[in-house]
Amino acid sequence: MSAVAVPAARAVERVVEAGLAPVGTFSVRRALPDRQRHAIGPWVFLDHFGPFRVTPGHDGVGAHPHAGIETVTYLLSGRQQHRDSAGHTGIVSALGAQWMTAGRGIVHAETPVPLTEDEHTLHGIQLWTTLPRLAKQMAPRYQNLAADTVAEVRREGARLRVVGGEFAGARGPAEALMPLLLVHATLDPGATLDEAVPAAFELGVYVIGGEAAIGEARASTGSLAFLEAEGERLRIANAGGVPLEVMVLGGTPAEGPLVFHGPFVMNNVEQVRAAEIAYRTGRMGHLED
């Protein structure tokens, strides 16, 4: 009688430590892009901000442009307002997300608007996805993903919040333009997450807080683990004595080449120059302070 094959789990290719970067009135941990690797699936940028106390009317990120990408801000605590030059506005609180498609170009701002004492502590993750080649020039759009719209799955010792894509039998509320995955997972001490993942997806695990064991590798707060391509399962164990919080991100490989220029991510230099001209001449619109 032959033994039943156990599906292989993804091993860790490399773990990188986020560096510090200034954004608006505060500093963030920046884990992606990395010097050796610019993308995990379509995800090309990851900033981890906070936790820190904010002063309304002073803190935040003022009006600035984007093109060729989507920006995703997921809040762990606080309350944040989005405004953009296409006329979209929205407010999200803890465990909700702002998902903006910049497309051919847009100007936006994100500012804290706390109502309670707890909401004065701002903590979250901002990510960018590159857009498919044919969507680089699409019209901007905005999705406000309130906390109660985010799909939640419970496992023994674990809570999984699926923001985008499908994971653990649940589908996130984001209307994504490419196959992707974005999951906020919280694991109790001693708990292990073991779930199937699409074979075609590139995957990464960012540690928001705690100590994670992924195969033979360890990753702690502020670390991003790039996973290898082989393996049908994602296995993450809480290797510490406090709850572990991670952001799982991935998807099918980005359509390259990718040309990064500040807030623009395009497929060639000509597209970047066109975006710069569109911004400088006001064709991306304006946003009053």
Backbone as JSON, one array per atom type, in Angstrom:
{
  "sequence": "MSAVAVPAARAVERVVEAGLAPVGTFSVRRALPDRQRHAIGPWVFLDHFGPFRVTPGHDGVGAHPHAGIETVTYLLSGRQQHRDSAGHTGIVSALGAQWMTAGRGIVHAETPVPLTEDEHTLHGIQLWTTLPRLAKQMAPRYQNLAADTVAEVRREGARLRVVGGEFAGARGPAEALMPLLLVHATLDPGATLDEAVPAAFELGVYVIGGEAAIGEARASTGSLAFLEAEGERLRIANAGGVPLEVMVLGGTPAEGPLVFHGPFVMNNVEQVRAAEIAYRTGRMGHLED",
  "N": [[0.85, -1.2, 0.0], [0.7, 2.1, -0.99], [2.12, 5.12, 0.32], [0.34, 8.11, 1.24], [0.79, 11.04, -0.52], [2.06, 14.03, 0.82], [1.05, 17.3, 0.36], [3.37, 19.69, -0.79], [4.8, 22.46, 0.96], [5.36, 25.96, 0.45], [8.69, 27.03, 0.45], [11.04, 29.38, 1.9], [12.58, 31.76, -0.04], [14.13, 34.04, 0.4], [14.7, 36.42, 3.03], [14.02, 39.75, 3.75], [14.85, 42.8, 5.4], [12.84, 45.55, 6.18], [13.51, 48.91, 5.19], [13.91, 52.32, 6.43], [11.87, 55.07, 5.48], [10.96, 58.43, 4.56], [7.65, 59.7, 4.59], [5.25, 61.97, 3.84], [4.34, 63.43, 6.84], [5.64, 61.66, 8.48], [7.7, 58.72, 9.24], [8.24, 55.56, 7.61], [8.31, 51.93, 7.48], [9.81, 50.47, 4.75], [9.39, 47.83, 2.65], [9.18, 46.85, 0.09], [9.69, 48.14, -3.18], [12.44, 45.79, -3.45], [16.02, 45.66, -3.61], [16.94, 43.49, -5.08], [14.65, 42.35, -6.04], [11.74, 43.43, -7.53], [9.01, 43.0, -7.44], [6.18, 41.13, -6.19], [4.2, 38.95, -7.55], [1.7, 41.06, -8.82], [2.24, 43.04, -6.98], [4.11, 45.82, -6.13], [5.09, 47.48, -4.21], [5.45, 48.17, -0.76], [4.67, 49.68, 2.17], [4.94, 50.04, 5.66], [3.3, 51.67, 8.09], [3.35, 53.39, 11.21], [2.68, 51.86, 14.51], [1.6, 55.13, 15.5], [0.91, 58.23, 17.18], [-1.4, 60.57, 15.9], [-1.89, 63.97, 14.79], [-4.7, 65.64, 14.02], [-5.22, 67.64, 11.1], [-2.59, 68.27, 10.87], [-0.89, 65.99, 10.49], [-0.37, 63.43, 7.95], [-0.61, 62.6, 4.41], [-0.14, 64.77, 1.89], [-1.56, 66.23, -1.17], [-0.69, 64.42, -4.06], [0.6, 62.86, -7.07], [-0.28, 59.81, -8.94], [0.28, 57.16, -11.3], [-0.4, 54.44, -13.51], [-0.71, 52.44, -11.65], [-2.32, 50.72, -8.84], [-3.27, 51.88, -5.65], [-3.31, 50.68, -2.35], [-4.52, 51.01, 0.81], [-4.48, 49.62, 3.9], [-5.92, 49.58, 7.0], [-4.85, 49.03, 10.32], [-5.27, 50.24, 12.71], [-6.89, 53.33, 13.64], [-8.35, 56.06, 11.71], [-9.04, 57.09, 8.5], [-9.08, 59.47, 5.83], [-9.77, 59.6, 2.35], [-9.18, 61.53, -0.58], [-9.55, 62.54, -3.97], [-8.54, 63.74, -7.27], [-10.38, 62.98, -9.13], [-12.76, 63.24, -7.99], [-13.52, 61.4, -6.07], [-14.24, 60.4, -2.74], [-13.7, 59.12, 0.57], [-13.91, 57.35, 3.7], [-12.18, 55.24, 5.9], [-11.99, 52.94, 8.62], [-10.37, 51.05, 11.26], [-9.28, 47.89, 10.08], [-10.42, 48.13, 7.63], [-10.17, 49.13, 4.13], [-8.73, 51.33, 1.66], [-8.92, 51.39, -1.8], [-7.51, 52.38, -4.58], [-7.53, 52.98, -8.03], [-5.18, 54.26, -10.05], [-4.68, 54.38, -12.79], [-4.5, 56.12, -15.84], [-3.73, 58.42, -14.59], [-3.84, 60.37, -11.59], [-4.5, 62.6, -8.86], [-4.11, 62.45, -5.39], [-4.91, 62.48, -1.83], [-4.28, 61.46, 1.53], [-5.48, 61.56, 4.74], [-5.46, 61.57, 8.34], [-8.44, 61.25, 10.26], [-9.46, 61.15, 13.07], [-12.04, 60.1, 15.37], [-12.34, 59.1, 17.9], [-10.45, 58.5, 20.95], [-8.85, 56.19, 20.68], [-8.65, 56.09, 17.9], [-6.78, 57.99, 17.34], [-4.39, 56.75, 17.2], [-2.55, 55.72, 14.6], [-2.1, 53.12, 12.32], [-0.93, 50.97, 9.84], [-0.84, 49.42, 6.53], [0.45, 50.28, 3.4], [0.13, 49.48, 0.01], [1.15, 49.0, -3.42], [-0.12, 47.96, -6.56], [1.1, 47.07, -9.74], [-0.42, 47.87, -12.86], [-2.0, 45.85, -15.43], [-0.65, 45.81, -18.8], [-2.56, 46.71, -20.72], [-4.24, 48.16, -19.15], [-3.02, 50.39, -18.2], [-3.69, 52.92, -19.08], [-6.29, 53.32, -18.29], [-9.37, 54.79, -17.01], [-9.34, 56.51, -13.86], [-10.4, 55.01, -10.74], [-12.16, 54.21, -7.65], [-12.36, 52.31, -4.67], [-14.05, 51.84, -1.7], [-13.48, 49.94, 0.96], [-15.07, 48.94, 3.51], [-14.63, 47.78, 6.9], [-16.49, 45.79, 7.59], [-17.07, 44.62, 5.19], [-14.98, 43.09, 4.42], [-13.93, 39.82, 3.82], [-13.99, 37.26, 6.25], [-12.33, 34.54, 7.79], [-12.28, 31.89, 10.07], [-9.93, 29.87, 11.67], [-8.53, 27.2, 13.66], [-7.07, 28.84, 16.21], [-6.47, 30.98, 14.55], [-7.17, 33.93, 12.63], [-8.35, 35.02, 9.58], [-8.36, 37.56, 7.26], [-9.61, 38.35, 4.27], [-8.82, 40.48, 1.86], [-8.4, 40.92, -0.88], [-8.78, 38.84, -3.77], [-8.94, 35.16, -3.63], [-8.98, 33.01, -0.84], [-8.6, 30.38, 1.46], [-11.18, 29.48, 1.0], [-12.71, 31.78, 0.87], [-13.7, 34.89, -0.62], [-12.3, 38.03, -1.27], [-13.51, 41.48, -1.03], [-12.49, 43.32, -2.87], [-12.43, 44.53, -6.19], [-10.39, 43.31, -8.3], [-7.93, 43.85, -10.88], [-6.28, 41.98, -11.89], [-5.12, 38.59, -11.42], [-4.74, 38.06, -8.04], [-3.7, 38.16, -4.55], [-4.48, 39.17, -1.28], [-4.15, 39.13, 2.07], [-4.82, 39.53, 5.48], [-3.56, 38.07, 8.25], [-3.94, 36.72, 11.51], [-2.37, 35.0, 14.06], [-2.59, 32.96, 16.9], [-0.34, 32.38, 19.71], [1.61, 29.49, 19.14], [-0.05, 28.56, 17.12], [-0.73, 27.38, 13.76], [-0.89, 28.25, 10.36], [-2.2, 26.73, 7.53], [-2.78, 26.47, 4.33], [-4.13, 26.03, 1.01], [-2.62, 27.31, -1.98], [-2.64, 29.07, -5.12], [-0.88, 27.54, -7.8], [0.34, 29.07, -9.76], [0.91, 31.48, -8.63], [3.12, 34.02, -7.46], [4.44, 34.55, -4.19], [4.51, 36.32, -1.06], [5.31, 37.06, 2.38], [4.68, 39.41, 4.75], [5.75, 40.48, 7.88], [3.89, 41.93, 10.23], [3.81, 42.1, 12.99], [5.4, 40.25, 15.57], [6.72, 36.85, 15.58], [7.49, 34.78, 12.97], [7.49, 31.46, 11.66], [8.43, 29.96, 8.77], [8.64, 27.23, 7.14], [11.99, 26.34, 7.25], [12.84, 28.85, 7.78], [12.95, 32.0, 9.57], [11.09, 34.92, 10.37], [10.69, 38.2, 11.48], [9.11, 41.09, 13.06], [8.68, 43.64, 10.7], [9.9, 42.36, 8.61], [10.12, 40.94, 5.33], [9.27, 38.05, 3.72], [10.22, 36.4, 0.87], [8.76, 33.94, -1.03], [9.51, 30.69, -2.4], [8.86, 29.38, -5.73], [7.91, 26.78, -5.95], [5.53, 24.45, -4.63], [2.4, 23.68, -3.09], [1.07, 24.59, -0.89], [0.62, 27.03, 1.72], [2.33, 27.51, 4.6], [2.5, 28.79, 7.74], [3.8, 29.37, 10.9], [3.24, 30.48, 14.24], [5.91, 31.47, 15.94], [6.47, 32.7, 18.28], [5.73, 34.16, 21.55], [3.59, 35.85, 21.58], [0.64, 37.16, 19.89], [0.81, 36.68, 16.35], [1.0, 38.73, 13.54], [0.5, 38.94, 10.12], [0.87, 39.98, 6.69], [-0.21, 38.53, 3.84], [0.73, 38.43, 0.53], [0.4, 38.34, -3.03], [0.29, 36.9, -6.37], [-0.28, 36.43, -9.93], [2.65, 36.73, -12.0], [3.92, 40.06, -12.49], [3.21, 42.1, -15.37], [5.81, 42.92, -17.27], [8.26, 45.01, -19.02], [9.08, 46.76, -15.9], [9.07, 50.11, -15.12], [10.12, 52.27, -12.77], [9.38, 55.38, -11.42], [9.37, 57.53, -9.11], [6.13, 58.26, -8.08], [5.04, 56.92, -10.21], [4.54, 53.97, -12.1], [5.42, 52.36, -14.84], [5.52, 50.76, -18.13], [7.46, 51.52, -19.88], [9.92, 54.07, -20.64], [8.87, 56.16, -22.14], [6.14, 56.17, -21.46], [6.35, 56.96, -18.79], [7.38, 59.56, -19.08], [5.21, 60.73, -20.39], [3.29, 60.61, -18.36], [4.44, 62.32, -16.46], [4.29, 64.77, -17.86], [1.51, 64.99, -18.13], [0.78, 65.32, -15.46], [2.14, 67.72, -14.76], [0.96, 69.56, -16.47], [-1.59, 69.67, -15.59], [-3.44, 67.8, -16.44], [-4.06, 65.58, -14.98], [-5.77, 66.51, -13.17], [-6.75, 68.48, -10.28], [-6.28, 68.95, -6.76], [-7.57, 70.47, -4.07], [-6.1, 71.78, -1.09]],
  "CA": [[0.0, 0.0, 0.0], [1.54, 3.28, -1.11], [1.86, 6.23, 1.25], [-0.33, 9.27, 0.67], [1.71, 12.16, -0.66], [1.7, 15.25, 1.54], [1.32, 18.46, -0.49], [4.54, 20.47, -0.37], [4.59, 23.85, 1.34], [6.33, 26.89, -0.11], [9.85, 27.38, 1.26], [11.44, 30.78, 1.81], [13.72, 32.06, -0.91], [14.95, 35.08, 1.01], [14.02, 37.33, 3.95], [14.64, 41.08, 3.75], [14.4, 43.72, 6.44], [12.37, 46.83, 5.65], [14.28, 50.1, 5.53], [13.11, 53.48, 6.81], [11.67, 56.06, 4.42], [10.04, 59.5, 4.95], [6.42, 59.84, 3.82], [4.42, 63.0, 4.46], [4.84, 63.95, 8.12], [6.15, 60.58, 9.33], [8.58, 57.74, 8.61], [7.62, 54.25, 7.45], [9.15, 50.8, 7.08], [9.57, 50.17, 3.34], [9.89, 46.49, 2.38], [9.12, 46.57, -1.35], [10.55, 47.21, -3.91], [13.72, 45.38, -2.9], [17.09, 45.85, -4.61], [17.07, 42.32, -5.95], [13.37, 41.92, -6.59], [10.85, 44.6, -7.53], [7.59, 42.67, -7.39], [5.66, 39.82, -5.8], [3.01, 39.04, -8.37], [1.55, 42.45, -9.27], [2.55, 43.97, -5.9], [5.42, 46.41, -6.39], [5.41, 48.47, -3.17], [4.85, 47.9, 0.55], [5.05, 50.53, 3.3], [4.3, 49.75, 6.95], [3.33, 52.91, 8.85], [2.87, 53.34, 12.58], [1.68, 52.74, 15.13], [2.0, 56.38, 16.11], [-0.21, 59.13, 17.46], [-1.51, 61.61, 14.88], [-2.53, 65.25, 15.11], [-5.55, 66.04, 12.89], [-4.9, 68.94, 10.53], [-1.14, 68.4, 10.7], [-0.3, 64.77, 9.94], [-0.98, 62.85, 6.77], [0.11, 62.71, 3.14], [-0.85, 65.76, 1.08], [-1.86, 65.93, -2.57], [0.43, 63.93, -4.88], [0.08, 62.09, -8.21], [0.07, 58.43, -9.24], [-0.16, 56.67, -12.62], [0.04, 53.1, -13.86], [-0.78, 51.54, -10.5], [-3.38, 50.85, -7.85], [-2.78, 52.04, -4.28], [-4.17, 50.02, -1.37], [-4.19, 51.33, 2.19], [-5.21, 48.77, 4.84], [-5.71, 50.12, 8.34], [-4.89, 48.18, 11.5], [-5.93, 51.11, 13.69], [-7.03, 54.69, 13.18], [-9.45, 56.41, 10.82], [-8.34, 57.82, 7.45], [-9.88, 59.99, 4.73], [-9.2, 59.65, 1.0], [-9.76, 62.47, -1.53], [-8.74, 62.55, -5.19], [-8.89, 64.74, -8.29], [-11.5, 62.49, -9.93], [-13.98, 63.5, -7.22], [-13.82, 60.33, -5.11], [-13.92, 60.6, -1.33], [-14.08, 57.98, 1.39], [-13.29, 57.23, 5.01], [-12.15, 53.89, 6.43], [-11.49, 52.76, 9.98], [-9.55, 49.86, 11.47], [-9.58, 46.65, 9.38], [-10.96, 48.45, 6.32], [-9.14, 49.48, 3.15], [-8.94, 52.21, 0.51], [-8.32, 50.74, -2.98], [-7.63, 53.38, -5.64], [-6.9, 52.71, -9.31], [-4.7, 55.51, -10.62], [-4.82, 54.32, -14.24], [-3.7, 57.06, -16.63], [-3.19, 59.46, -13.73], [-4.75, 60.96, -10.62], [-3.89, 63.24, -7.7], [-4.91, 62.12, -4.2], [-4.36, 62.76, -0.51], [-4.81, 60.64, 2.61], [-5.26, 62.26, 6.0], [-6.16, 60.98, 9.48], [-9.61, 61.98, 10.77], [-9.94, 60.36, 14.22], [-13.2, 60.54, 16.14], [-12.17, 58.61, 19.26], [-9.07, 58.49, 21.43], [-8.14, 55.06, 20.06], [-8.4, 56.36, 16.49], [-5.62, 58.87, 17.2], [-3.25, 55.89, 16.91], [-2.63, 55.29, 13.21], [-1.23, 51.96, 12.03], [-1.45, 50.31, 8.65], [0.01, 48.99, 5.42], [0.09, 50.74, 2.06], [0.72, 48.7, -1.06], [0.8, 49.34, -4.8], [-0.02, 46.96, -7.61], [1.2, 47.57, -11.11], [-1.57, 47.5, -13.68], [-1.69, 45.17, -16.7], [-0.28, 46.75, -19.87], [-3.73, 47.29, -21.38], [-5.0, 48.97, -18.2], [-2.21, 51.52, -17.74], [-4.32, 54.18, -19.46], [-7.71, 53.31, -17.95], [-9.85, 55.89, -16.17], [-9.2, 56.24, -12.43], [-11.57, 54.58, -9.97], [-11.9, 54.13, -6.2], [-13.18, 51.37, -3.92], [-13.99, 51.98, -0.25], [-13.74, 48.61, 1.51], [-15.31, 49.04, 4.95], [-14.19, 46.58, 7.63], [-17.51, 44.72, 7.6], [-17.17, 44.0, 3.87], [-13.81, 42.22, 4.22], [-14.26, 38.43, 4.14], [-13.24, 36.75, 7.4], [-12.35, 33.09, 7.97], [-11.69, 31.45, 11.33], [-9.31, 28.57, 11.8], [-8.1, 27.0, 15.04], [-5.97, 29.73, 16.58], [-6.14, 31.94, 13.49], [-8.21, 34.74, 11.98], [-7.9, 35.41, 8.24], [-9.18, 38.6, 6.65], [-9.29, 38.32, 2.85], [-9.13, 41.79, 1.27], [-8.46, 40.75, -2.33], [-8.54, 37.48, -4.24], [-9.58, 34.05, -2.93], [-8.09, 32.3, 0.09], [-9.28, 29.61, 2.51], [-12.59, 29.35, 0.65], [-13.39, 33.07, 0.92], [-13.3, 35.87, -1.64], [-12.25, 39.4, -0.78], [-14.44, 42.39, -1.7], [-11.86, 44.18, -3.87], [-12.53, 44.19, -7.61], [-9.01, 43.4, -8.78], [-7.77, 43.85, -12.33], [-5.39, 40.89, -12.23], [-5.18, 37.56, -10.37], [-3.89, 38.45, -6.91], [-4.08, 37.74, -3.21], [-4.09, 40.05, -0.18], [-4.77, 38.56, 3.26], [-4.3, 39.88, 6.81], [-3.72, 36.89, 9.1], [-3.52, 36.82, 12.91], [-2.22, 33.66, 14.62], [-2.31, 32.87, 18.32], [0.91, 31.65, 20.0], [1.54, 28.06, 18.91], [-0.95, 28.22, 16.01], [-0.14, 27.26, 12.42], [-1.76, 28.44, 9.2], [-1.86, 25.77, 6.48], [-3.82, 26.63, 3.33], [-3.74, 25.87, -0.39], [-2.38, 28.53, -2.74], [-2.54, 28.79, -6.56], [0.47, 27.19, -8.23], [0.91, 30.1, -10.64], [1.11, 32.73, -7.89], [4.26, 34.4, -6.63], [3.92, 34.83, -2.85], [5.36, 36.9, -0.03], [4.7, 37.21, 3.7], [5.25, 40.52, 5.51], [5.44, 40.35, 9.31], [3.47, 43.19, 10.86], [4.24, 42.03, 14.38], [5.57, 38.9, 16.08], [7.78, 35.99, 15.05], [6.9, 33.78, 12.08], [8.3, 30.37, 11.15], [7.96, 29.53, 7.46], [9.61, 26.19, 6.87], [13.21, 26.46, 8.06], [13.19, 30.27, 7.94], [12.28, 32.83, 10.56], [10.9, 36.31, 9.98], [10.12, 38.95, 12.6], [8.47, 42.37, 12.75], [9.36, 44.46, 9.71], [10.59, 41.52, 7.63], [9.35, 40.43, 4.2], [9.77, 36.78, 3.22], [9.9, 36.03, -0.51], [8.63, 32.5, -1.06], [9.89, 30.02, -3.64], [7.74, 29.11, -6.63], [7.42, 25.41, -5.81], [4.73, 24.15, -3.44], [0.95, 23.89, -3.23], [0.51, 25.05, 0.38], [1.26, 28.09, 2.49], [2.36, 27.15, 6.02], [3.12, 29.8, 8.6], [3.59, 29.07, 12.32], [3.6, 31.52, 15.2], [7.06, 30.96, 16.69], [6.69, 33.54, 19.44], [4.81, 34.05, 22.67], [2.53, 36.85, 21.44], [-0.02, 36.98, 18.59], [1.55, 36.98, 15.12], [0.2, 39.36, 12.48], [1.21, 38.99, 8.84], [0.15, 40.28, 5.46], [0.15, 37.62, 2.75], [0.47, 39.1, -0.73], [0.91, 37.6, -4.16], [-0.51, 36.89, -7.58], [0.47, 36.06, -11.13], [3.75, 37.67, -12.21], [3.62, 41.36, -13.1], [3.53, 42.27, -16.78], [6.93, 43.84, -17.38], [9.18, 45.48, -17.98], [8.57, 47.76, -14.99], [9.9, 51.31, -15.01], [9.72, 53.0, -11.58], [9.81, 56.78, -11.37], [8.57, 58.15, -8.05], [4.78, 57.71, -7.91], [4.59, 56.31, -11.46], [5.12, 52.68, -12.47], [4.99, 52.14, -16.21], [6.21, 49.69, -18.85], [8.59, 52.07, -20.63], [10.28, 55.45, -20.29], [7.96, 57.09, -22.82], [4.93, 56.27, -20.64], [6.69, 57.76, -17.61], [7.46, 60.97, -19.5], [3.85, 61.19, -20.66], [2.64, 60.82, -17.07], [4.99, 63.55, -15.88], [3.72, 65.91, -18.58], [0.09, 65.07, -17.77], [0.68, 65.9, -14.11], [2.6, 69.11, -14.74], [0.06, 70.42, -17.23], [-2.91, 69.66, -14.96], [-4.39, 66.85, -17.05], [-4.48, 64.63, -13.95], [-6.71, 67.2, -12.29], [-6.2, 69.22, -9.14], [-6.89, 68.65, -5.47], [-7.34, 71.59, -3.15], [-5.76, 71.43, 0.29]],
  "C": [[0.88, 1.24, 0.0], [1.13, 4.37, -0.14], [1.18, 7.38, 0.51], [0.65, 10.44, 0.63], [1.18, 13.39, 0.08], [2.03, 16.45, 0.65], [2.47, 19.31, 0.07], [4.15, 21.9, -0.04], [5.67, 24.71, 0.71], [7.46, 27.14, 0.91], [10.18, 28.85, 1.04], [12.68, 30.91, 0.95], [14.69, 33.01, -0.24], [14.1, 35.92, 1.95], [14.77, 38.65, 3.94], [14.04, 41.92, 4.87], [13.98, 45.04, 5.8], [13.31, 47.95, 6.08], [13.35, 51.24, 5.91], [13.04, 54.47, 5.67], [10.72, 57.14, 4.92], [8.84, 59.56, 4.02], [5.55, 60.88, 4.52], [5.07, 63.5, 5.74], [5.42, 62.87, 9.01], [7.1, 59.68, 8.54], [7.89, 56.38, 8.6], [8.71, 53.2, 7.28], [8.81, 50.47, 5.63], [10.23, 48.83, 2.99], [9.97, 46.15, 0.89], [8.95, 47.9, -2.08], [11.87, 46.95, -3.19], [14.78, 45.52, -3.99], [17.17, 44.69, -5.59], [15.77, 41.91, -6.62], [12.35, 43.04, -6.43], [9.38, 44.27, -7.35], [7.36, 41.28, -6.82], [4.29, 39.72, -6.46], [2.89, 40.46, -8.88], [1.95, 43.47, -8.22], [3.97, 44.5, -6.05], [5.89, 47.36, -5.28], [4.72, 48.05, -1.89], [5.47, 48.81, 1.58], [4.26, 50.12, 4.53], [4.43, 51.01, 7.8], [2.73, 52.74, 10.24], [3.29, 52.08, 13.31], [2.29, 54.0, 15.72], [0.76, 57.25, 16.3], [-0.22, 60.25, 16.44], [-2.2, 62.85, 15.43], [-3.37, 65.66, 13.92], [-5.22, 67.45, 12.42], [-3.42, 69.16, 10.32], [-0.54, 67.19, 10.02], [-1.05, 64.29, 8.71], [-0.09, 63.02, 5.55], [-0.71, 63.61, 2.23], [-0.99, 65.34, -0.37], [-0.6, 65.54, -3.35], [-0.12, 63.01, -5.96], [0.46, 60.62, -8.17], [-0.39, 58.12, -10.66], [0.39, 55.27, -12.82], [-0.09, 52.06, -12.78], [-2.15, 51.59, -9.83], [-2.71, 51.03, -6.49], [-3.8, 51.42, -3.33], [-3.68, 50.38, 0.02], [-5.09, 50.52, 3.11], [-4.89, 49.24, 6.24], [-5.82, 49.03, 9.41], [-5.49, 48.93, 12.68], [-5.97, 52.52, 13.12], [-8.26, 54.88, 12.29], [-8.88, 57.39, 9.79], [-9.3, 58.25, 6.34], [-9.08, 59.99, 3.44], [-9.94, 60.71, 0.2], [-8.92, 62.41, -2.79], [-9.33, 63.5, -6.23], [-9.98, 64.25, -9.24], [-12.83, 62.65, -9.18], [-14.36, 62.42, -6.24], [-13.42, 60.75, -3.7], [-14.34, 59.35, -0.56], [-13.32, 57.99, 2.7], [-13.33, 55.76, 5.42], [-11.57, 53.92, 7.83], [-10.72, 51.45, 10.05], [-10.14, 48.64, 10.78], [-10.35, 46.87, 8.08], [-9.83, 48.89, 5.4], [-9.65, 50.49, 2.14], [-8.23, 51.56, -0.67], [-8.55, 51.67, -4.17], [-6.87, 52.93, -6.89], [-6.49, 54.03, -9.94], [-4.87, 55.53, -12.14], [-3.92, 55.32, -14.94], [-3.18, 58.23, -15.8], [-4.23, 60.11, -12.85], [-3.92, 61.63, -9.54], [-4.75, 62.9, -6.5], [-4.18, 62.51, -2.93], [-5.03, 61.84, 0.49], [-4.46, 61.3, 3.94], [-6.03, 61.6, 7.13], [-7.3, 61.87, 9.95], [-10.2, 61.21, 11.95], [-11.16, 60.97, 14.88], [-13.08, 60.16, 17.61], [-10.71, 58.68, 19.66], [-8.27, 57.38, 20.79], [-7.79, 55.34, 18.6], [-7.29, 57.39, 16.26], [-4.33, 58.06, 16.98], [-3.43, 55.3, 15.52], [-1.61, 54.18, 12.95], [-1.79, 51.26, 10.8], [-0.38, 49.93, 7.65], [-0.48, 49.68, 4.15], [0.87, 49.92, 1.03], [0.34, 49.3, -2.4], [0.81, 48.05, -5.61], [0.28, 47.68, -8.91], [-0.04, 47.11, -11.87], [-1.13, 46.7, -14.9], [-1.42, 46.2, -17.79], [-1.49, 47.46, -20.46], [-4.56, 48.17, -20.44], [-4.22, 50.19, -17.71], [-2.88, 52.86, -18.02], [-5.82, 54.21, -19.16], [-8.07, 54.51, -17.09], [-9.68, 55.53, -14.7], [-10.51, 55.78, -11.8], [-11.16, 54.41, -8.52], [-12.87, 53.14, -5.57], [-12.96, 51.6, -2.43], [-14.41, 50.64, 0.35], [-13.86, 48.7, 3.03], [-14.97, 47.71, 5.61], [-15.21, 45.45, 7.55], [-17.74, 44.1, 6.23], [-16.02, 43.03, 3.6], [-14.16, 40.81, 4.69], [-13.38, 37.93, 5.28], [-13.44, 35.25, 7.55], [-11.67, 32.78, 9.3], [-11.13, 30.04, 11.19], [-8.89, 28.41, 13.26], [-6.88, 27.88, 15.33], [-5.64, 30.79, 15.56], [-7.38, 32.67, 13.0], [-7.64, 35.26, 10.67], [-8.88, 36.41, 7.67], [-8.74, 38.75, 5.19], [-9.77, 39.63, 2.22], [-9.32, 41.66, -0.23], [-8.13, 39.33, -2.72], [-9.3, 36.45, -3.43], [-8.57, 33.32, -2.07], [-8.95, 31.61, 1.14], [-10.79, 29.53, 2.26], [-13.37, 30.64, 0.67], [-12.86, 33.99, -0.16], [-13.37, 37.27, -1.05], [-13.14, 40.32, -1.59], [-13.81, 43.24, -2.8], [-12.09, 43.64, -5.28], [-11.16, 44.4, -8.23], [-8.97, 43.27, -10.3], [-6.81, 42.78, -12.82], [-5.49, 39.84, -11.14], [-4.2, 37.89, -9.24], [-4.47, 37.93, -5.6], [-3.59, 38.77, -2.21], [-4.87, 39.61, 1.06], [-4.06, 39.05, 4.51], [-4.61, 38.71, 7.73], [-3.18, 37.16, 10.5], [-3.51, 35.42, 13.5], [-1.88, 33.74, 16.1], [-0.96, 32.18, 18.54], [0.71, 30.14, 19.84], [0.69, 27.64, 17.73], [-0.18, 28.16, 14.69], [-1.22, 27.46, 11.37], [-1.29, 27.5, 8.1], [-2.99, 25.78, 5.46], [-3.25, 26.44, 1.93], [-3.56, 27.23, -1.04], [-2.25, 28.17, -4.22], [-1.1, 28.56, -6.99], [1.14, 28.29, -9.04], [1.26, 31.39, -9.91], [2.52, 32.84, -7.33], [3.7, 34.81, -5.27], [4.98, 35.46, -1.95], [4.59, 37.02, 1.26], [5.42, 38.34, 4.43], [4.81, 40.39, 6.96], [5.15, 41.73, 9.9], [3.91, 43.24, 12.31], [4.33, 40.58, 14.83], [6.72, 38.17, 15.42], [7.15, 34.87, 14.26], [7.94, 32.72, 11.73], [7.66, 29.89, 9.85], [8.96, 28.5, 6.98], [10.79, 26.32, 7.81], [13.55, 27.91, 8.38], [12.39, 30.92, 9.05], [12.2, 34.26, 10.05], [10.2, 37.03, 11.12], [9.59, 40.3, 12.13], [9.31, 43.19, 11.77], [10.11, 43.69, 8.65], [9.61, 41.07, 6.55], [10.02, 39.15, 3.7], [9.29, 36.55, 1.8], [9.86, 34.51, -0.57], [9.04, 31.93, -2.42], [8.65, 29.67, -4.45], [7.12, 27.74, -6.43], [6.61, 25.24, -4.54], [3.28, 24.55, -3.6], [0.3, 24.48, -1.98], [1.3, 26.23, 0.93], [1.18, 27.69, 3.96], [3.16, 28.18, 6.79], [2.79, 29.43, 10.04], [3.97, 30.28, 13.15], [4.7, 30.94, 16.09], [7.35, 31.77, 17.94], [5.64, 33.35, 20.52], [3.69, 35.07, 22.65], [1.84, 36.61, 20.1], [0.87, 37.43, 17.43], [0.6, 37.6, 14.12], [1.05, 39.44, 11.22], [0.27, 39.46, 7.74], [0.68, 39.35, 4.38], [-0.23, 38.31, 1.45], [1.06, 38.27, -1.88], [-0.01, 37.71, -5.36], [0.32, 36.4, -8.75], [1.53, 37.12, -11.4], [3.32, 38.95, -12.92], [4.0, 41.37, -14.57], [4.61, 43.34, -16.92], [7.19, 44.26, -18.82], [8.53, 46.57, -17.11], [9.56, 48.91, -14.88], [9.34, 52.14, -13.86], [10.26, 54.43, -11.67], [8.91, 57.49, -10.36], [7.21, 57.49, -7.94], [4.21, 57.05, -9.17], [5.3, 54.98, -11.67], [4.55, 52.32, -13.83], [5.79, 51.01, -16.85], [7.36, 50.19, -19.71], [8.77, 53.54, -20.26], [9.32, 56.45, -20.94], [6.66, 57.26, -22.03], [5.18, 57.11, -19.39], [6.73, 59.24, -17.96], [6.07, 61.53, -19.78], [3.09, 61.45, -19.37], [3.14, 62.08, -16.4], [4.39, 64.78, -16.54], [2.25, 66.09, -18.22], [-0.09, 65.69, -16.39], [1.03, 67.38, -14.12], [1.67, 70.06, -15.47], [-1.38, 70.39, -16.7], [-3.9, 68.66, -15.52], [-4.77, 65.71, -16.11], [-5.48, 65.24, -12.98], [-5.98, 67.85, -11.12], [-6.98, 68.82, -7.88], [-6.55, 69.78, -4.52], [-7.02, 71.09, -1.76], [-6.9, 71.8, 1.23]]
}
